[in-house]
Amino acid sequence: MIVIDELPFKFVEGEGFRSFMAMVCPRCIIQDGQLHFTITIDNASSNDVAINRFRRKMANWDSTILKRDHIHMRCVAHIINLIVVDGLKDISESVTRVRDAVKYVKQSPARLNKFKECAMFEKIESKSSLCLDVSTRWNSTFLMLNVAQKFERAFERFDEEDPYFKLDLQCKKREVIVNDDGS
């Protein structure tokens, strides 16, 4: 409103505006006649356009601090991704083991067909199919784990029928242990 209607920054000092903001945005802070706020945009590609428009509007305001040099936008999805990735570090060994199991099954059509047979034998009825996660998308790790959990009994059956499955996973586990020790 202030930017689009080109209102003076002093507008935020009025009692009516303060009362309005307390109702609609309790986290908005008005301190020493200065308005501190966050603009949330749900489309990351809009960030540059929005911030440039905001800077142009502020160019005529005398009350800007630090000449608008510290105006920036963060992508909420990116921040969530960083938080989740950091949280997943605590269970990274388990996630890595599931990822390696899914990779092994999906590496060849023959293995994938054998896995599907194991799922049918275990009477697992799911329209989901195994998927690998993508490091830049936290929700893909969730999707991978969620689908893999549905097929837990199929993985157990697959382990019994494919002698190389467990061997491959054990080799990968040894590689991780060797790399963690630095030797």
KEVEX-352989 format. One line per 5 residues: number of its first residue (from 1); their letters; for each residue x negated, z, y of N, C-alpha, C. Coordinates in steps of 0.1 Angstrom, whole numbers. Example, Ala and Ser with C-alpha at 12.3 -4.5 7.8 and 13.67 -1.06 7.14 Angstrom:
REM KEVEX-352989
1 = AS = -132 78 -57 -123 78 -45 -132 78 -33 | -128 71 -22 -137 71 -11 -129 79 0
***
This chain:
REM KEVEX-352989
1 = MIVID = -8 0 -12 0 0 0 -9 0 13 | -19 9 13 -27 10 25 -35 -3 27 | -40 -9 16 -48 -21 16 -39 -33 20 | -29 -35 12 -20 -47 14 -13 -47 28 | -8 -35 32 -1 -34 45 -11 -32 57
6 = ELPFK = -24 -31 54 -34 -29 64 -31 -17 73 | -27 -6 67 -25 6 74 -38 13 78 | -38 20 89 -50 27 92 -53 38 82 | -65 41 79 -69 51 69 -63 64 73 | -62 67 86 -56 79 91 -42 82 85
11 = FVEGE = -36 72 81 -22 72 75 -21 83 64 | -32 85 57 -32 95 46 -31 109 50 | -34 112 63 -33 125 68 -19 131 71 | -10 122 72 4 125 75 10 134 63 | 19 143 68 25 152 58 34 145 48
16 = GFRSF = 41 135 53 50 127 44 42 120 33 | 31 114 37 23 107 27 17 117 17 | 12 128 22 7 138 13 17 143 3 | 29 145 8 40 150 -1 44 139 -11 | 44 127 -7 47 115 -16 37 114 -26
21 = MAMVC = 24 115 -23 13 113 -32 13 125 -42 | 16 137 -38 17 148 -47 27 146 -58 | 37 139 -55 48 137 -65 44 125 -74 | 39 114 -69 37 102 -77 23 102 -83 | 13 109 -77 0 108 -83 -7 121 -80
26 = PRCII = -4 132 -88 -10 145 -85 -25 145 -85 | -32 135 -92 -46 135 -92 -53 129 -80 | -44 123 -71 -49 117 -59 -54 129 -49 | -65 128 -44 -71 139 -36 -72 135 -22 | -67 143 -13 -68 140 2 -76 152 7
31 = QDGQL = -88 150 11 -97 160 15 -104 157 28 | -104 165 38 -110 163 51 -106 150 57 | -93 146 55 -88 134 61 -92 121 53 | -99 123 42 -103 112 34 -95 111 21 | -91 99 17 -84 97 5 -93 93 -6
36 = HFTIT = -93 100 -17 -101 97 -28 -92 93 -39 | -93 81 -44 -84 76 -54 -90 66 -64 | -83 63 -74 -87 54 -85 -77 43 -86 | -81 31 -87 -72 20 -89 -74 16 -104 | -63 16 -111 -64 12 -125 -58 -2 -127
41 = IDNAS = -66 -11 -133 -61 -24 -136 -62 -26 -151 | -51 -32 -157 -51 -33 -171 -57 -46 -176 | -63 -54 -168 -69 -67 -173 -83 -67 -167 | -93 -67 -176 -107 -66 -172 -111 -78 -163 | -105 -90 -166 -109 -102 -158 -104 -101 -143
46 = SNDVA = -95 -91 -141 -90 -90 -127 -99 -81 -119 | -108 -74 -125 -116 -64 -118 -124 -70 -106 | -131 -81 -108 -139 -86 -97 -130 -91 -86 | -119 -97 -89 -109 -102 -79 -104 -91 -71 | -100 -80 -78 -94 -68 -71 -104 -61 -62
51 = INRFR = -116 -59 -67 -126 -52 -59 -130 -60 -47 | -131 -73 -49 -135 -82 -37 -125 -82 -27 | -112 -82 -31 -101 -82 -21 -101 -68 -14 | -103 -58 -21 -104 -44 -15 -115 -43 -5 | -127 -49 -9 -138 -48 0 -135 -56 13
56 = RKMAN = -129 -68 12 -126 -76 24 -116 -68 33 | -106 -62 27 -97 -54 35 -103 -42 42 | -113 -36 35 -120 -24 41 -130 -28 51 | -134 -41 52 -144 -45 61 -141 -42 76 | -129 -41 79 -125 -38 93 -123 -23 95
61 = WDSTI = -124 -15 85 -121 -1 87 -134 6 91 | -134 14 101 -146 21 106 -149 33 98 | -139 38 90 -141 51 83 -146 50 69 | -151 38 65 -156 37 52 -170 44 50 | -172 50 39 -184 58 36 -194 49 30
66 = LKRDH = -206 49 34 -217 42 27 -215 27 27 | -208 22 37 -206 7 39 -200 1 27 | -192 7 19 -185 2 7 -195 -2 -4 | -207 4 -4 -217 0 -14 -214 7 -27 | -206 17 -27 -204 25 -40 -190 23 -45
71 = IHMRC = -183 12 -42 -170 9 -47 -173 1 -60 | -168 6 -71 -169 -1 -83 -157 1 -92 | -156 -7 -102 -145 -6 -112 -151 -5 -126 | -145 3 -134 -149 4 -148 -137 -1 -156 | -140 -7 -167 -130 -12 -176 -126 0 -185
76 = VAHII = -114 4 -185 -109 15 -193 -112 12 -208 | -110 0 -212 -112 -3 -226 -127 -1 -230 | -136 -4 -221 -150 -2 -223 -154 12 -224 | -148 20 -215 -150 35 -215 -145 41 -228 | -133 37 -232 -128 42 -245 -137 38 -257
81 = NLIVV = -142 26 -256 -151 21 -267 -163 30 -267 | -169 33 -256 -181 41 -256 -178 55 -261 | -167 61 -258 -163 74 -263 -162 74 -278 | -154 64 -283 -152 64 -297 -164 61 -305 | -173 52 -300 -185 49 -307 -194 62 -308
86 = DGLKD = -194 69 -297 -202 82 -297 -196 92 -307 | -183 92 -307 -176 101 -317 -179 97 -331 | -179 84 -334 -181 79 -347 -196 82 -352 | -205 85 -344 -218 88 -348 -218 100 -358 | -209 109 -356 -208 121 -365 -204 117 -379
91 = ISESV = -197 106 -381 -193 102 -394 -199 88 -398 | -210 85 -391 -216 72 -393 -220 68 -407 | -224 78 -415 -228 75 -429 -216 70 -437 | -205 77 -435 -193 73 -442 -188 60 -438 | -188 57 -425 -183 44 -419 -193 33 -425
96 = TRVRD = -206 36 -425 -215 26 -430 -213 23 -445 | -210 33 -452 -207 31 -467 -195 23 -469 | -184 25 -461 -172 17 -462 -175 3 -458 | -182 1 -447 -186 -12 -442 -194 -20 -452 | -204 -13 -458 -212 -20 -469 -203 -24 -481
101 = AVKYV = -194 -15 -485 -185 -19 -496 -176 -31 -493 | -171 -31 -481 -162 -42 -477 -171 -55 -476 | -183 -54 -470 -192 -66 -469 -195 -71 -483 | -198 -62 -493 -201 -66 -506 -189 -74 -512 | -177 -69 -511 -166 -76 -517 -163 -89 -510
106 = KQSPA = -165 -90 -497 -161 -102 -490 -173 -112 -490 | -184 -109 -496 -196 -118 -496 -193 -131 -504 | -185 -130 -514 -182 -142 -522 -167 -143 -526 | -162 -155 -527 -148 -157 -531 -146 -151 -545 | -156 -152 -554 -154 -146 -567 -152 -131 -567
111 = RLNKF = -160 -124 -559 -159 -110 -557 -145 -106 -551 | -141 -114 -541 -129 -111 -534 -117 -113 -544 | -117 -123 -552 -107 -125 -562 -106 -114 -572 | -118 -110 -576 -119 -99 -586 -113 -86 -580 | -116 -84 -567 -111 -72 -560 -96 -73 -559
116 = KECAM = -91 -85 -556 -76 -86 -555 -70 -83 -569 | -76 -87 -579 -71 -84 -593 -71 -69 -595 | -82 -62 -591 -82 -48 -592 -71 -41 -584 | -68 -47 -572 -57 -41 -564 -44 -43 -571 | -42 -55 -577 -29 -58 -585 -28 -49 -597
121 = FEKIE = -39 -47 -604 -39 -38 -616 -36 -24 -612 | -40 -19 -600 -37 -6 -595 -24 -5 -588 | -17 -16 -588 -3 -17 -582 -3 -13 -567 | -13 -18 -560 -14 -16 -546 -7 -28 -539 | 4 -25 -533 11 -35 -526 9 -34 -511
126 = SKSSL = 1 -42 -506 -2 -42 -491 -4 -56 -487 | 1 -59 -475 -1 -73 -469 -14 -73 -462 | -20 -61 -460 -33 -61 -453 -44 -66 -462 | -55 -71 -456 -66 -76 -464 -79 -70 -457 | -89 -68 -466 -101 -62 -461 -107 -69 -449
131 = CLDVS = -111 -61 -439 -117 -67 -427 -129 -59 -423 | -139 -65 -417 -150 -58 -412 -148 -55 -397 | -155 -45 -393 -154 -41 -379 -164 -48 -370 | -161 -48 -357 -169 -54 -347 -175 -43 -338 | -188 -43 -336 -193 -31 -329 -188 -29 -315
136 = TRWNS = -184 -40 -308 -179 -38 -294 -164 -35 -294 | -157 -34 -305 -143 -31 -305 -140 -19 -314 | -138 -7 -308 -137 5 -315 -125 4 -325 | -114 -3 -320 -102 -3 -329 -104 -11 -341 | -114 -20 -341 -117 -28 -354 -123 -18 -364
141 = TFLML = -130 -8 -360 -135 2 -370 -124 9 -376 | -114 13 -367 -102 20 -372 -95 11 -382 | -93 -2 -379 -86 -11 -387 -93 -13 -401 | -106 -14 -400 -114 -15 -413 -112 -3 -422 | -113 9 -416 -112 21 -424 -98 23 -429
146 = NVAQK = -88 20 -420 -74 21 -424 -70 12 -436 | -75 0 -436 -72 -9 -447 -80 -5 -459 | -93 -1 -458 -101 3 -469 -95 15 -476 | -89 24 -468 -82 36 -474 -71 32 -483 | -63 22 -479 -52 17 -487 -57 12 -501
151 = FERAF = -69 6 -501 -74 0 -513 -84 9 -520 | -84 22 -518 -93 31 -524 -94 30 -539 | -82 30 -545 -82 29 -560 -87 15 -565 | -85 5 -557 -90 -8 -561 -105 -8 -560 | -111 -1 -550 -125 0 -549 -131 7 -562
156 = ERFDE = -124 18 -566 -128 25 -578 -128 16 -590 | -117 9 -592 -116 0 -603 -126 -11 -602 | -129 -17 -590 -139 -27 -588 -153 -22 -592 | -155 -9 -589 -168 -3 -592 -170 -3 -607 | -159 0 -615 -160 0 -629 -162 -14 -635
161 = EDPYF = -157 -24 -628 -158 -38 -634 -170 -46 -629 | -176 -42 -618 -187 -50 -612 -200 -40 -612 | -209 -42 -622 -220 -33 -623 -230 -34 -611 | -229 -45 -603 -238 -46 -592 -233 -40 -579 | -220 -36 -579 -214 -30 -567 -221 -17 -564
166 = KLDLQ = -221 -8 -573 -227 5 -570 -242 4 -568 | -248 -5 -575 -263 -8 -574 -266 -12 -559 | -258 -22 -554 -260 -27 -541 -258 -16 -530 | -248 -8 -532 -245 3 -522 -256 13 -523 | -261 16 -535 -272 26 -536 -285 21 -529
171 = CKKRE = -288 8 -531 -299 2 -524 -298 2 -509 | -286 0 -504 -284 0 -490 -285 15 -485 | -281 25 -493 -282 39 -489 -297 42 -488 | -305 38 -498 -319 41 -498 -326 34 -485 | -322 22 -482 -327 16 -470 -325 24 -457
176 = VIVND = -313 30 -456 -309 38 -445 -318 50 -445 | -320 57 -456 -327 69 -457 -342 66 -453 | -347 55 -458 -361 51 -455 -363 49 -440 | -353 42 -434 -354 39 -420 -353 51 -412 | -344 60 -416 -343 73 -408 -355 81 -408
181 = DGS = -362 81 -419 -375 89 -420 -386 83 -412 | -385 70 -409 -395 63 -402 -406 58 -411 | -404 59 -424 -414 54 -433 -410 41 -440
***
